[in-house]
Amino acid sequence: MKAILRLIDRFSLISGKVSAFALIVLIVVVNLGVIARKVFNTPIAWNFDISYMLWGFLFIIASAWTMLRGEHVRIDVLTSRLSTRVKCKR
């Protein structure tokens, strides 16, 4: 069981590094598109498609790393109104 958990943690760390690289690629692609459109007056046809797909990929792959670090956004609208005794049972 611990081997499986270590494997999942390793995958989460690798996904964090991949998502960091994907973010850099996304920034470069968007900036190239803006420069091509504004400076050279020739928009890149695939710019929107690639940035759209990279954003989706980045969102999905970074979620494993975020979950590993415990930094997902939590909304405690209901749990904040519960008593301490009930909260401890979760």
JOZILIN-V300404 format. One record per residue. N is the residue number from 1. SS is DSSP state (hx for helix, st for strand, lp for the rest). PSI is psi in radians with two decimals (none if undefined). D_LAST is the distance of its C-alpha to the last C-alpha in Angstrom with 1 decimal. Layout:
# JOZILIN-V300404
N;SS;PSI;D_LAST
N;SS;PSI;D_LAST
This chain:
# JOZILIN-V300404
1;lp;-0.73;22.8
2;hx;-0.57;23.2
3;hx;-0.68;26.2
4;hx;-0.72;24.3
5;hx;-0.69;21.7
6;hx;-0.67;24.7
7;hx;-0.73;26.4
8;hx;-0.73;23.6
9;hx;-0.71;23.5
10;hx;-0.74;27.3
11;hx;-0.69;27.3
12;hx;-0.69;25.0
13;hx;-0.74;27.4
14;hx;-0.69;30.4
15;hx;-0.55;28.9
16;hx;-0.72;28.6
17;hx;-0.69;32.3
18;hx;-0.70;33.4
19;hx;-0.58;31.7
20;hx;-0.73;33.5
21;hx;-0.72;36.7
22;hx;-0.60;36.2
23;hx;-0.71;35.7
24;hx;-0.76;39.0
25;hx;-0.72;40.7
26;hx;-0.75;39.4
27;hx;-0.76;40.8
28;hx;-0.78;44.1
29;hx;-0.77;44.4
30;hx;-0.74;43.8
31;hx;-0.69;46.2
32;hx;-0.71;48.8
33;hx;-0.72;48.6
34;hx;-0.78;49.1
35;hx;-0.77;52.0
36;hx;-0.67;53.6
37;hx;-0.75;53.4
38;hx;-0.67;54.4
39;lp;-0.85;56.9
40;lp;-0.08;58.4
41;lp;0.57;58.0
42;lp;1.71;56.8
43;lp;2.59;53.2
44;lp;2.19;51.5
45;lp;-0.63;50.8
46;lp;0.02;47.7
47;hx;-0.86;46.1
48;hx;-0.74;43.8
49;hx;-0.80;42.8
50;hx;-0.76;42.0
51;hx;-0.62;40.0
52;hx;-0.80;38.1
53;hx;-0.69;37.2
54;hx;-0.66;36.4
55;hx;-0.74;34.0
56;hx;-0.78;32.1
57;hx;-0.77;32.2
58;hx;-0.74;31.1
59;hx;-0.78;28.1
60;hx;-0.82;26.9
61;hx;-0.52;27.8
62;hx;-0.30;26.4
63;hx;-0.57;22.9
64;hx;-0.75;22.4
65;hx;-0.69;23.6
66;hx;-0.68;21.5
67;hx;-0.68;18.3
68;hx;-0.72;19.5
69;hx;-0.17;20.0
70;lp;0.59;16.7
71;lp;0.35;18.9
72;lp;2.60;17.9
73;lp;2.23;18.2
74;lp;2.40;15.0
75;lp;2.06;15.5
76;lp;0.85;13.3
77;lp;-0.80;15.4
78;lp;-0.77;12.9
79;hx;-0.44;10.1
80;hx;-0.35;13.0
81;hx;-0.10;14.1
82;lp;2.76;11.2
83;lp;2.84;11.8
84;hx;-0.64;10.5
85;hx;-0.74;9.6
86;hx;-0.65;7.3
87;hx;-0.62;5.8
88;hx;-0.34;5.5
89;lp;-0.20;3.8
90;lp;none;0.0
